[in-house]
Amino acid sequence: MPEIGLFDAMYSARALRRLKPDPVPQEIITRILDAAVRAPSAGNAQNWVFVVVRDAEQRRRLGVIYRKASDIASEVYKARGCPPHMSDEQYRRFLTSGAYLWDHMGDAPILLVPCLRDRPPPPRETLPPSVQAIYAGELAYEQRIRGASIYPAVQNIILACRAFGLGTVITTNHIRCEDEVKDLLHLPSDVSTYALMPIGYPQGKFGPLARRPVAEVAYADRWGAAWPT
Ligand SMILES: Cc1cc2nc3c(=O)[nH]c(=O)nc-3n(C[C@H](O)[C@H](O)[C@H](O)COP(=O)(O)O)c2cc1C
């Protein structure tokens, strides 16, 4: 078992997009998935599925879809511009790193696709009148929290990869072309993908991670009241 402190892992697991083609042992992937499924999910439903894509042709095709979806994403990024907390140089490096993956997603030895099976709420008529009256709100609530049943597992994957010296990054661009991904992976209609994660031994180094400071993003008791740091 690799030895790395939890905080060291959290502070250094940066987005690593340049990966070596060297194979990753299957046992390590299994350990990473075993860490993923320790995550919480709404109602403890554990309605997740993780498709591990190793086949070279499947990876190539996923890479092509990712490229197509990223062309849309790049137009959106251009229109949005540099976020205020980033310097022009930081933003340029972010765009360069992201653009590298557009053409290299399929080169990673593993492409991991975390998915969720739909978990529709009980039919309206099975609920008491008090809940039937607010059924639309309940449906909206279910939609709002959907991703919260898979993204904690994704973060466990990121940290477990870090512990094994593997690079990865959560990506979601492919969701813009999700029907093509579902066709390629033969996913049932009630299963959706939530991320596409290249995994491999990194060409670059881990962390440290630059982030906006706590003093800028935390409030005490109510919006606008500074959190003392
Ligand atoms: C919801 C979400 C979606 C993301 N989608 C993409 C993506 O499609 N492509 C990509 O290259 N990175 C993607 N990222 C990675 C972010 O760009 C990255 O986490 C962020 O720039 C911080 O990078 P750092 O940890 O190296 O500082 C995504 C991250 C999140 C949380």
The ligand as an SDF file (V2000), in Angstrom:
LIG
                    3D

 31 33  0  0  0  0  0  0  0  0999 V2000
  -16.7780   19.4090  -13.1290 C   0  0  0  0  0  0  0  0  0  0  0  0
  -15.4160   19.4730  -13.7600 C   0  0  0  0  0  0  0  0  0  0  0  0
  -15.3020   19.3220  -15.1330 C   0  0  0  0  0  0  0  0  0  0  0  0
  -14.0490   19.3540  -15.7440 C   0  0  0  0  0  0  0  0  0  0  0  0
  -13.9630   19.1270  -17.0760 N   0  0  0  0  0  0  0  0  0  0  0  0
  -12.7610   19.1200  -17.6730 C   0  0  0  0  0  0  0  0  0  0  0  0
  -12.6280   18.7980  -19.0600 C   0  0  0  0  0  0  0  0  0  0  0  0
  -13.6120   18.5060  -19.7390 O   0  0  0  0  0  0  0  0  0  0  0  0
  -11.3970   18.8010  -19.5970 N   0  0  0  0  0  0  0  0  0  0  0  0
  -10.2750   19.0760  -18.8560 C   0  0  0  0  0  0  0  0  0  0  0  0
   -9.1710   19.0510  -19.4130 O   0  0  0  0  0  0  0  0  0  0  0  0
  -10.3550   19.3610  -17.5410 N   0  0  0  0  0  0  0  0  0  0  0  0
  -11.5600   19.3830  -16.9310 C   0  0  0  0  0  0  0  0  0  0  0  0
  -11.6650   19.6350  -15.5840 N   0  0  0  0  0  0  0  0  0  0  0  0
  -10.4470   19.8390  -14.7970 C   0  0  0  0  0  0  0  0  0  0  0  0
  -10.2560   21.2820  -14.3640 C   0  0  0  0  0  0  0  0  0  0  0  0
   -9.8550   22.0650  -15.4580 O   0  0  0  0  0  0  0  0  0  0  0  0
   -9.1870   21.2930  -13.2570 C   0  0  0  0  0  0  0  0  0  0  0  0
   -9.6910   20.5350  -12.1780 O   0  0  0  0  0  0  0  0  0  0  0  0
   -8.9040   22.6900  -12.7760 C   0  0  0  0  0  0  0  0  0  0  0  0
   -8.3670   23.4560  -13.8300 O   0  0  0  0  0  0  0  0  0  0  0  0
   -7.9080   22.6730  -11.6210 C   0  0  0  0  0  0  0  0  0  0  0  0
   -6.6980   22.1070  -12.0460 O   0  0  0  0  0  0  0  0  0  0  0  0
   -5.5040   21.8590  -10.9980 P   0  0  0  0  0  0  0  0  0  0  0  0
   -6.0480   20.9100   -9.9770 O   0  0  0  0  0  0  0  0  0  0  0  0
   -4.3730   21.2630  -11.8050 O   0  0  0  0  0  0  0  0  0  0  0  0
   -5.1650   23.1890  -10.4120 O   0  0  0  0  0  0  0  0  0  0  0  0
  -12.8950   19.5930  -14.9510 C   0  0  0  0  0  0  0  0  0  0  0  0
  -13.0170   19.7310  -13.5650 C   0  0  0  0  0  0  0  0  0  0  0  0
  -14.2570   19.6540  -12.9720 C   0  0  0  0  0  0  0  0  0  0  0  0
  -14.3760   19.7690  -11.4690 C   0  0  0  0  0  0  0  0  0  0  0  0
  1  2  1  0
  2  3  1  0
  2 30  2  0
  3  4  2  0
  4  5  1  0
  4 28  1  0
  5  6  2  0
  6  7  1  0
  6 13  1  0
  7  8  2  0
  7  9  1  0
  9 10  1  0
 10 11  2  0
 10 12  1  0
 12 13  2  0
 13 14  1  0
 14 15  1  0
 14 28  1  0
 15 16  1  0
 16 17  1  0
 16 18  1  0
 18 19  1  0
 18 20  1  0
 20 21  1  0
 20 22  1  0
 22 23  1  0
 23 24  1  0
 24 25  2  0
 24 26  1  0
 24 27  1  0
 28 29  2  0
 29 30  1  0
 30 31  1  0
M  END
$$$$
